[in-house]
Amino acid sequence: MANRVSIIYNGFEVSVLPILEFGAPLTNPKYSYFAYICRSRDAESKEAERKYRFSHPLPDFLNEAAAVDAGLQRGKSIVDGKDVVHSVEHL
């Protein structure tokens, strides 16, 4: 099982879990990711509505590190307001 990677970025926690492709071959497996953003003070909160969840469900990444990096970069762009679809304004 892959490990979740979390960073604090501009007052938010961005947390990414790389996910191994289901039924992946032993050679050259690919990864996707599931992630969330929350205010850093709410990182341990059990309140689901305090977290913004996003993912990349297709196994497009060649390794865990690439999936984590992509998730963290996307999370940062959401926090920075550069993502036209996603926002953290409600957090």
N, CA, C and O atoms as a MOPAC input file, in Angstrom:
PM7 MOZYME 1SCF
protein

 N      0.85700 1    -1.18100 1     0.00000 1
 C      0.00000 1     0.00000 1     0.00000 1
 C      0.89600 1     1.23500 1     0.00000 1
 O      1.86900 1     1.31000 1     0.75100 1
 N      0.56300 1     2.18100 1    -0.83300 1
 C      1.31400 1     3.42800 1    -0.92900 1
 C      1.04700 1     4.31000 1     0.28800 1
 O      0.03000 1     4.16600 1     0.96700 1
 N      1.96400 1     5.21100 1     0.54300 1
 C      1.81800 1     6.13300 1     1.66800 1
 C      1.27000 1     7.47300 1     1.19600 1
 O      1.64000 1     7.97300 1     0.13400 1
 N      0.38700 1     8.04200 1     1.99900 1
 C     -0.15300 1     9.37400 1     1.74100 1
 C      0.96100 1    10.39400 1     1.98400 1
 O      1.73500 1    10.26800 1     2.93300 1
 N      1.02900 1    11.39900 1     1.11900 1
 C      2.00200 1    12.47500 1     1.25500 1
 C      1.23000 1    13.77000 1     1.46700 1
 O      0.33200 1    14.09300 1     0.69000 1
 N      1.57700 1    14.51500 1     2.52000 1
 C      0.89700 1    15.77000 1     2.82300 1
 C      1.90400 1    16.89500 1     2.95400 1
 O      3.00600 1    16.71200 1     3.47000 1
 N      1.49800 1    18.07600 1     2.47100 1
 C      2.30600 1    19.27800 1     2.64200 1
 C      1.40000 1    20.39800 1     3.13500 1
 O      0.18500 1    20.35200 1     2.94300 1
 N      1.99000 1    21.39500 1     3.76500 1
 C      1.27900 1    22.61300 1     4.11700 1
 C      1.65600 1    23.64600 1     3.06800 1
 O      2.83700 1    23.89200 1     2.82200 1
 N      0.64000 1    24.25300 1     2.44800 1
 C      0.86500 1    25.21000 1     1.37100 1
 C     -0.10400 1    26.37700 1     1.52900 1
 O     -1.31800 1    26.19800 1     1.42300 1
 N      0.42600 1    27.56300 1     1.78000 1
 C     -0.37200 1    28.79700 1     1.92000 1
 C     -1.54400 1    28.63400 1     2.89400 1
 O     -2.65100 1    29.10000 1     2.62300 1
 N     -1.29700 1    27.97400 1     4.02200 1
 C     -2.32300 1    27.82000 1     5.04500 1
 C     -3.25200 1    26.63300 1     4.85200 1
 O     -4.18900 1    26.44700 1     5.63000 1
 N     -3.00700 1    25.83100 1     3.83100 1
 C     -3.82300 1    24.64800 1     3.55200 1
 C     -2.94900 1    23.40100 1     3.60200 1
 O     -1.75600 1    23.44500 1     3.30200 1
 N     -3.56500 1    22.29900 1     3.98500 1
 C     -2.89400 1    21.01400 1     3.84100 1
 C     -3.35700 1    20.41600 1     2.51900 1
 O     -4.55500 1    20.32800 1     2.24700 1
 N     -2.39600 1    20.00800 1     1.70800 1
 C     -2.68000 1    19.28200 1     0.47200 1
 C     -2.16400 1    17.86700 1     0.70400 1
 O     -0.98100 1    17.67100 1     0.98400 1
 N     -3.04100 1    16.89300 1     0.58800 1
 C     -2.69700 1    15.51200 1     0.89900 1
 C     -3.03100 1    14.62500 1    -0.29400 1
 O     -4.13800 1    14.68100 1    -0.83000 1
 N     -2.05900 1    13.79900 1    -0.70800 1
 C     -2.21600 1    12.97200 1    -1.90700 1
 C     -1.88500 1    11.51300 1    -1.57500 1
 O     -0.87800 1    11.21700 1    -0.93200 1
 N     -2.75600 1    10.61700 1    -2.02900 1
 C     -2.54100 1     9.18400 1    -1.87500 1
 C     -2.41100 1     8.56600 1    -3.26400 1
 O     -3.39000 1     8.53100 1    -4.00900 1
 N     -1.21600 1     8.07400 1    -3.63100 1
 C     -1.08100 1     7.40100 1    -4.92100 1
 C     -1.76800 1     6.03400 1    -4.86300 1
 O     -1.72200 1     5.34900 1    -3.84100 1
 N     -2.39700 1     5.65000 1    -5.96100 1
 C     -3.14600 1     4.40200 1    -6.00200 1
 C     -2.65100 1     3.55300 1    -7.17200 1
 O     -2.63700 1     3.99700 1    -8.32000 1
 N     -2.25000 1     2.33500 1    -6.85800 1
 C     -1.77700 1     1.39800 1    -7.87300 1
 C     -2.94400 1     0.94600 1    -8.74300 1
 O     -4.03100 1     0.65600 1    -8.24300 1
 N     -2.71200 1     0.89000 1   -10.02500 1
 C     -3.71600 1     0.43700 1   -10.98100 1
 C     -4.24100 1    -0.94100 1   -10.57300 1
 O     -3.45500 1    -1.83100 1   -10.24900 1
 N     -5.53700 1    -1.11700 1   -10.58600 1
 C     -6.14300 1    -2.39700 1   -10.21500 1
 C     -5.73300 1    -3.46300 1   -11.21600 1
 O     -5.83600 1    -3.26300 1   -12.42600 1
 N     -5.27300 1    -4.58600 1   -10.71200 1
 C     -4.85800 1    -5.67500 1   -11.57300 1
 C     -3.61300 1    -5.35800 1   -12.38100 1
 O     -3.39100 1    -5.91600 1   -13.45600 1
 N     -2.80200 1    -4.45100 1   -11.84500 1
 C     -1.61400 1    -3.99700 1   -12.57800 1
 C     -0.63500 1    -5.14400 1   -12.80300 1
 O     -0.47500 1    -6.00700 1   -11.94000 1
 N      0.01100 1    -5.15200 1   -13.94800 1
 C      1.05100 1    -6.15800 1   -14.19000 1
 C      2.23300 1    -5.91600 1   -13.24800 1
 O      2.43100 1    -4.79800 1   -12.77200 1
 N      2.99600 1    -6.93800 1   -12.98700 1
 C      4.13500 1    -6.79000 1   -12.08100 1
 C      5.21700 1    -5.88500 1   -12.67400 1
 O      5.97900 1    -5.25600 1   -11.94000 1
 N      5.27700 1    -5.82600 1   -13.98400 1
 C      6.23300 1    -4.93400 1   -14.63200 1
 C      5.48600 1    -3.71100 1   -15.14500 1
 O      4.41100 1    -3.83000 1   -15.73300 1
 N      6.05200 1    -2.56300 1   -14.92300 1
 C      5.49700 1    -1.28300 1   -15.39600 1
 C      4.07700 1    -0.98800 1   -14.91600 1
 O      3.22400 1    -0.64100 1   -15.73200 1
 N      3.79800 1    -1.11500 1   -13.62200 1
 C      2.46300 1    -0.74500 1   -13.14300 1
 C      2.28200 1     0.76700 1   -13.25000 1
 O      3.26000 1     1.51500 1   -13.26600 1
 N      1.04800 1     1.20500 1   -13.32300 1
 C      0.75500 1     2.63800 1   -13.38700 1
 C     -0.07100 1     3.04300 1   -12.17900 1
 O     -0.65500 1     2.20700 1   -11.49100 1
 N     -0.10500 1     4.36400 1   -11.93700 1
 C     -0.75400 1     4.90400 1   -10.74300 1
 C     -1.72100 1     6.02800 1   -11.08400 1
 O     -1.58100 1     6.70800 1   -12.10100 1
 N     -2.69600 1     6.20400 1   -10.21800 1
 C     -3.58900 1     7.35500 1   -10.21500 1
 C     -3.44200 1     7.97700 1    -8.82300 1
 O     -2.53700 1     7.60100 1    -8.07800 1
 N     -4.31100 1     8.91600 1    -8.46500 1
 C     -4.24900 1     9.45100 1    -7.09900 1
 C     -5.60900 1     9.92500 1    -6.62300 1
 O     -6.49600 1    10.23600 1    -7.41800 1
 N     -5.74900 1     9.97200 1    -5.31600 1
 C     -6.88900 1    10.56100 1    -4.62700 1
 C     -6.29400 1    11.58900 1    -3.68000 1
 O     -5.28500 1    11.32300 1    -3.02800 1
 N     -6.91100 1    12.75900 1    -3.59900 1
 C     -6.32100 1    13.82600 1    -2.78000 1
 C     -7.40300 1    14.66100 1    -2.10400 1
 O     -8.57900 1    14.60100 1    -2.46400 1
 N     -6.97800 1    15.43200 1    -1.12600 1
 C     -7.87600 1    16.41100 1    -0.51700 1
 C     -7.09000 1    17.64100 1    -0.09600 1
 O     -5.86900 1    17.60700 1     0.05600 1
 N     -7.83300 1    18.73300 1     0.08700 1
 C     -7.29200 1    19.99200 1     0.59200 1
 C     -8.15100 1    20.39300 1     1.77000 1
 O     -9.37600 1    20.28300 1     1.72100 1
 N     -7.51200 1    20.85700 1     2.82700 1
 C     -8.24600 1    21.41400 1     3.95500 1
 C     -7.39500 1    22.51400 1     4.57600 1
 O     -6.19400 1    22.59600 1     4.32000 1
 N     -8.00900 1    23.34600 1     5.37900 1
 C     -7.23800 1    24.34000 1     6.13900 1
 C     -6.29300 1    23.57100 1     7.04600 1
 O     -6.67900 1    22.54400 1     7.60500 1
 N     -5.08200 1    24.03700 1     7.20000 1
 C     -4.10300 1    23.27300 1     7.98300 1
 C     -4.57400 1    23.05200 1     9.41100 1
 O     -4.23600 1    22.03200 1    10.01200 1
 N     -5.33600 1    23.96900 1     9.96600 1
 C     -5.83000 1    23.79900 1    11.34100 1
 C     -6.89100 1    22.70900 1    11.43500 1
 O     -7.16700 1    22.21100 1    12.52600 1
 N     -7.49800 1    22.32500 1    10.29000 1
 C     -8.54400 1    21.30900 1    10.26300 1
 C     -8.03300 1    19.95500 1     9.76800 1
 O     -8.82800 1    19.04900 1     9.51800 1
 N     -6.72700 1    19.81200 1     9.62700 1
 C     -6.16100 1    18.60400 1     9.02100 1
 C     -6.59100 1    17.33900 1     9.75600 1
 O     -6.78100 1    16.30300 1     9.11900 1
 N     -6.74800 1    17.39400 1    11.05900 1
 C     -7.14400 1    16.21500 1    11.83100 1
 C     -8.64700 1    16.14900 1    12.05300 1
 O     -9.13500 1    15.26000 1    12.75000 1
 N     -9.37500 1    17.07800 1    11.46800 1
 C    -10.81900 1    17.14100 1    11.65000 1
 C    -11.51100 1    15.93300 1    11.03500 1
 O    -11.10700 1    15.43900 1     9.98200 1
 N    -12.53400 1    15.47500 1    11.68900 1
 C    -13.33700 1    14.37600 1    11.16200 1
 C    -14.49200 1    14.90000 1    10.30300 1
 O    -15.24500 1    14.11200 1     9.73000 1
 N    -14.63200 1    16.22200 1    10.21400 1
 C    -15.73600 1    16.81800 1     9.47800 1
 C    -15.47600 1    16.75900 1     7.97800 1
 O    -14.62100 1    17.48200 1     7.46700 1
 N    -16.19800 1    15.91300 1     7.27800 1
 C    -15.96800 1    15.71000 1     5.84300 1
 C    -16.19400 1    16.98400 1     5.04100 1
 O    -15.50900 1    17.21400 1     4.04500 1
 N    -17.13400 1    17.80500 1     5.45600 1
 C    -17.42900 1    19.00400 1     4.68400 1
 C    -16.31300 1    20.04900 1     4.75300 1
 O    -16.33000 1    21.02500 1     4.00300 1
 N    -15.36600 1    19.85300 1     5.63000 1
 C    -14.24700 1    20.78000 1     5.77800 1
 C    -13.08500 1    20.41900 1     4.85600 1
 O    -12.04400 1    21.07500 1     4.89200 1
 N    -13.25000 1    19.39600 1     4.03800 1
 C    -12.19100 1    18.96700 1     3.13000 1
 C    -12.70600 1    19.00900 1     1.69100 1
 O    -13.84700 1    18.63600 1     1.41700 1
 N    -11.84900 1    19.46800 1     0.78100 1
 C    -12.19200 1    19.45200 1    -0.63800 1
 C    -11.45400 1    18.28400 1    -1.27600 1
 O    -10.22400 1    18.23900 1    -1.26000 1
 N    -12.19300 1    17.35400 1    -1.83000 1
 C    -11.59600 1    16.14900 1    -2.41100 1
 C    -11.50000 1    16.28200 1    -3.92800 1
 O    -12.38000 1    16.84800 1    -4.57600 1
 N    -10.42400 1    15.75400 1    -4.46900 1
 C    -10.26100 1    15.69400 1    -5.91500 1
 C     -9.40300 1    14.48700 1    -6.24800 1
 O     -8.72100 1    13.93900 1    -5.38100 1
 N     -9.44000 1    14.07600 1    -7.50800 1
 C     -8.68300 1    12.88100 1    -7.88100 1
 C     -8.32600 1    12.90300 1    -9.36000 1
 O     -8.83000 1    13.71200 1   -10.13900 1
 N     -7.45800 1    12.00400 1    -9.70800 1
 C     -7.12700 1    11.69900 1   -11.10300 1
 C     -7.33600 1    10.19400 1   -11.20500 1
 O     -6.41400 1     9.42500 1   -10.93400 1
 N     -8.54000 1     9.76200 1   -11.59600 1
 C     -8.88300 1     8.34800 1   -11.50800 1
 C     -8.22700 1     7.43300 1   -12.54200 1
 O     -8.21200 1     6.21500 1   -12.36300 1
 N     -7.69400 1     7.99300 1   -13.60200 1
 C     -7.06500 1     7.14500 1   -14.61700 1
 C     -5.61500 1     6.85300 1   -14.26400 1
 O     -4.89200 1     7.76500 1   -13.86100 1
 N     -5.17400 1     5.62500 1   -14.40300 1
 C     -3.77800 1     5.27800 1   -14.07200 1
 C     -2.81600 1     5.75300 1   -15.16300 1
 O     -2.35400 1     4.96300 1   -15.98700 1
 N     -2.52500 1     7.04600 1   -15.15400 1
 C     -1.68400 1     7.67000 1   -16.18100 1
 C     -0.22900 1     7.86900 1   -15.75700 1
 O      0.60200 1     8.25600 1   -16.57900 1
 N      0.08600 1     7.61200 1   -14.49800 1
 C      1.40900 1     7.94300 1   -13.98200 1
 C      2.27800 1     6.68500 1   -13.87900 1
 O      1.80400 1     5.62400 1   -13.47300 1
 N      3.53200 1     6.81600 1   -14.24500 1
 C      4.42600 1     5.66000 1   -14.34200 1
 C      4.91600 1     5.13600 1   -12.99700 1
 O      5.38500 1     4.00200 1   -12.90400 1
 N      4.80600 1     5.97000 1   -11.94000 1
 C      5.23200 1     5.52200 1   -10.61200 1
 C      4.53400 1     6.34300 1    -9.53500 1
 O      3.85200 1     7.32600 1    -9.82600 1
 N      4.71600 1     5.92200 1    -8.28500 1
 C      4.08700 1     6.62900 1    -7.15900 1
 C      4.50900 1     8.08300 1    -7.09900 1
 O      3.68000 1     8.97200 1    -6.90600 1
 N      5.80300 1     8.32200 1    -7.26500 1
 C      6.33100 1     9.68700 1    -7.15500 1
 C      5.69000 1    10.61800 1    -8.17600 1
 O      5.37900 1    11.76500 1    -7.85600 1
 N      5.49100 1    10.14300 1    -9.39100 1
 C      4.87200 1    10.97100 1   -10.42800 1
 C      3.42000 1    11.28400 1   -10.08600 1
 O      2.95100 1    12.39900 1   -10.31500 1
 N      2.70600 1    10.29700 1    -9.53700 1
 C      1.30800 1    10.51200 1    -9.14300 1
 C      1.23100 1    11.51900 1    -8.00200 1
 O      0.39000 1    12.41800 1    -8.02300 1
 N      2.10300 1    11.37500 1    -7.00600 1
 C      2.12000 1    12.30500 1    -5.87500 1
 C      2.46000 1    13.71600 1    -6.35200 1
 O      1.80200 1    14.68000 1    -5.95900 1
 N      3.47800 1    13.83800 1    -7.19000 1
 C      3.87700 1    15.15300 1    -7.68500 1
 C      2.73100 1    15.82200 1    -8.44800 1
 O      2.47100 1    17.01000 1    -8.25700 1
 N      2.05400 1    15.07400 1    -9.29900 1
 C      0.93400 1    15.62900 1   -10.05800 1
 C     -0.18800 1    16.08000 1    -9.12400 1
 O     -0.76700 1    17.14900 1    -9.31900 1
 N     -0.49400 1    15.27200 1    -8.11300 1
 C     -1.54300 1    15.63200 1    -7.16200 1
 C     -1.19600 1    16.86400 1    -6.35000 1
 O     -2.04600 1    17.72400 1    -6.12000 1
 N      0.05600 1    16.95200 1    -5.91400 1
 C      0.47800 1    18.13600 1    -5.14400 1
 C      0.44600 1    19.38700 1    -6.01300 1
 O      0.01300 1    20.44400 1    -5.55500 1
 N      0.89900 1    19.28300 1    -7.25900 1
 C      0.87500 1    20.43800 1    -8.15700 1
 C     -0.55800 1    20.88900 1    -8.43400 1
 O     -0.84600 1    22.08600 1    -8.44700 1
 N     -1.45100 1    19.93000 1    -8.65300 1
 C     -2.85200 1    20.28900 1    -8.88400 1
 C     -3.45400 1    20.92300 1    -7.62800 1
 O     -4.19600 1    21.90100 1    -7.72000 1
 N     -3.13600 1    20.36800 1    -6.46200 1
 C     -3.62700 1    20.94600 1    -5.21300 1
 C     -3.14300 1    22.37700 1    -5.02300 1
 O     -3.91100 1    23.24600 1    -4.61100 1
 N     -1.88800 1    22.62100 1    -5.32000 1
 C     -1.34300 1    23.98300 1    -5.21100 1
 C     -2.05500 1    24.93900 1    -6.16400 1
 O     -2.34700 1    26.07900 1    -5.80500 1
 N     -2.33200 1    24.46900 1    -7.37900 1
 C     -3.01400 1    25.34500 1    -8.33400 1
 C     -4.44300 1    25.65300 1    -7.88000 1
 O     -4.94300 1    26.75100 1    -8.12200 1
 N     -5.10000 1    24.69600 1    -7.22600 1
 C     -6.43800 1    24.94000 1    -6.67900 1
 C     -6.35500 1    25.97200 1    -5.55900 1
 O     -7.15300 1    26.90900 1    -5.51700 1
 N     -5.39900 1    25.80500 1    -4.65700 1
 C     -5.22200 1    26.76300 1    -3.55100 1
 C     -4.92500 1    28.15900 1    -4.09400 1
 O     -5.42700 1    29.15300 1    -3.57000 1
 N     -4.11100 1    28.23200 1    -5.14100 1
 C     -3.73100 1    29.52300 1    -5.72500 1
 C     -4.83500 1    30.15400 1    -6.56400 1
 O     -4.68400 1    31.28700 1    -7.02200 1
 N     -5.94300 1    29.44400 1    -6.77500 1
 C     -7.04300 1    29.97500 1    -7.57200 1
 C     -6.79600 1    29.89400 1    -9.06500 1
 O     -7.48100 1    30.56600 1    -9.83600 1
 N     -5.83800 1    29.08900 1    -9.49000 1
 C     -5.50700 1    28.95800 1   -10.91300 1
 C     -6.31700 1    27.88000 1   -11.62100 1
 O     -6.28000 1    27.78500 1   -12.84800 1
 N     -7.03800 1    27.07900 1   -10.87100 1
 C     -7.87500 1    26.03100 1   -11.44200 1
 C     -9.26600 1    26.62100 1   -11.65700 1
 O     -9.90800 1    27.04900 1   -10.69800 1
 N     -9.73700 1    26.65000 1   -12.89900 1
 C    -11.00800 1    27.30900 1   -13.20200 1
 C    -12.22300 1    26.50300 1   -12.74500 1
 O    -13.32700 1    27.04300 1   -12.67000 1
 N    -12.03600 1    25.23800 1   -12.44500 1
 C    -13.14800 1    24.38100 1   -12.05100 1
 C    -13.26200 1    24.23200 1   -10.54400 1
 O    -14.36900 1    24.17800 1   -10.00900 1
 N    -12.12200 1    24.16600 1    -9.85000 1
 C    -12.10300 1    23.86600 1    -8.41700 1
 C    -11.72200 1    25.09500 1    -7.59000 1
 O    -10.99900 1    25.97500 1    -8.05800 1
 N    -12.21900 1    25.13600 1    -6.35900 1
 C    -11.95200 1    26.28000 1    -5.48400 1
 C    -11.93600 1    25.84700 1    -4.01900 1
 O    -12.58700 1    24.87600 1    -3.63300 1
 N    -11.18800 1    26.58200 1    -3.22700 1
 C    -11.15900 1    26.33100 1    -1.78000 1
 C    -11.83100 1    27.46000 1    -1.01400 1
 O    -11.66100 1    27.57500 1     0.20000 1
 N    -12.59500 1    28.29400 1    -1.71300 1
 C    -13.25200 1    29.43300 1    -1.06500 1
 C    -14.17400 1    29.01500 1     0.07500 1
 O    -14.28500 1    29.73800 1     1.06500 1
 N    -14.83400 1    27.87000 1    -0.03800 1
 C    -15.77600 1    27.41500 1     0.98800 1
 C    -15.08400 1    26.84300 1     2.22900 1
 O    -15.73700 1    26.57000 1     3.23600 1
 N    -13.75900 1    26.66400 1     2.15400 1
 C    -13.04300 1    26.12300 1     3.29900 1
 C    -12.66100 1    27.22800 1     4.24400 1
 O    -12.04500 1    26.97100 1     5.27800 1

